[in-house]
Amino acid sequence: MQLQSLVTIVALLATNVAALPHAESEPLNPIQARACGDQPGRCDKNGCEGVFNNPWDLIGTCTKEFRGCSCRKCNGVGQCSNNGCAGRNGICQGGYFQGCPCK
């Protein structure tokens, strides 16, 4: 009976540790929230240096100047043949703008 209880406790602890939020996803304090603004800025401008969990994600997180603020990858519609986009059906398939619309 004790072994079963121990296994249950270990399983619950492992589940809870895996569910803890990543340090960069913690809520912003009021000063950070004001610095971020109402709308996400561009990930490739203003010293943001945005990172993405997945190359297809369109919203990232700034790592430098606006650390912790959300940022957007897409800004308008560029050429499908530029910047390593390799566009297909109007969507970039590669490069920095993967997932963004193109023409």
Secondary structure as UniProt FT lines:
FT   HELIX           2..18
FT   HELIX           23..25
FT   HELIX           30..36
FT   STRAND          41..42
FT   TURN            43..44
FT   TURN            46..47
FT   TURN            55..56
FT   STRAND          59..61
FT   TURN            65..68
FT   STRAND          70..72
FT   TURN            80..81
FT   TURN            83..84
FT   TURN            89..90
FT   TURN            96..99
FT   STRAND          101..102
//
